[in-house]
Amino acid sequence: MTEALVVLITASSPEEGEAIARALVEEKLAACVNVIPGMTSLYRWRGELQREGEVLLVVKSRRELFDHLAARVRELHSYQVPEIIALPVILGDEDYLRWLSEATQAD
């Protein structure tokens, strides 16, 4: 197992998604963020079924950065309860994982 994580975050619009992605990469909390538009989410909020267009952020980061990453997302996000879900990377290409680690290291 590696220390790498894939973090899934939904956002209300491409603009919000890109702003969050840019901040995470610029602050080295993420090595890369894919912003995937055109997603439809169905969920229950305050007892009501909701259907909304959203974008999905696929964030590549490291386990030790998760708390700081999640806190930063909550600062930037428009939702009261943003989705911030981390999945462990069990295996991956060694060169890619090395790059991910280097891209998220402080200078």
N, C-alpha and C positions, 0 to 999 in steps of 0.2 A: 504494500500500500504506500502511496505517496502522501505528501502533505498538501497536494493540489486539491482545489475545490472547483466545482462548477456551481455558480450561484444563479438562481432564477429569480428575476424581478419583473413584475409587470408595471407598466406606466400608462398614463391616460392618453398620451399622444406621442407622435414621433419626436416632437420638439422637447417634451419633458424627458423622454427616453434618452435622446442624444445629450441633453444637458447633464443628466446623471452619469451616462457613460463617459463623457468627456472628463468630468470631475474625478471619477474613479481611476481612470487611466492617468490623467495628469498628476494626481496625488499618489500614484503608484500603489493604490489599493487593489488594482486589477491590471493584469498584463494586456488583456484584450476584452472588449465587450462587443458582442454582436447585437444589433438592434433590428429586431424582426417585426415589421409592420403587418397590419392587416389581420390581426387576431381578434376573434370574438370570444368573450368570456361570459359564462353564465354562472352566477353565484347567488347565495342568499346573504342579504345584508339587512339587518334590523327587521328580520322576519319577512322580508319581501324578496321575491325572485328578481334578480337584476340581469340585464343583458347589455353589455357595453363593448364597444370597440376599444382595443388596447394594443400596445406593443409589448413584445417580450424581449427582455434583456437577458442574454446568456453571458455571464461574467466568469472569466477565468482568473482565479486568485489562489491564495494559500490559506490554510486553516488558521494560522496565527494572526491573520489580518481580518478575520471574519467580524469580530466585535466592532472594530473601528469602521470597517466597510458598512456594516448594518447601521451603525450610528450616523454615518455620513449620508446614507440613502434616506434615512428618516428625516434628516435636516433638509434635504433637497426635494423630497417627494410631496405631492399634493394630497395623497391619500392619508386618512387618519390611521389606517392599518395597512401599510404596504406589504405586498408579498415579498419576502426575502427568505428564500429556501436554499440551503446549501446541500449539495450532493458530493460525496467523496469521489475522487478519481482513483479507481482501483489500479488501473494500468494505463500507460500512455507511452508514446514515443519518447525515448530518453532525451533526444535533442530538444524536442518541444518543451518537455517538463523543465529542462535546464534553463531554456529561454524564459519560461514563465517565472521561474524563481528569480532569475537575474532582473527581469523587467519589473519586479515588485520589491526590489531591494532599495533601501534609502541610499542616496549618493554619499 
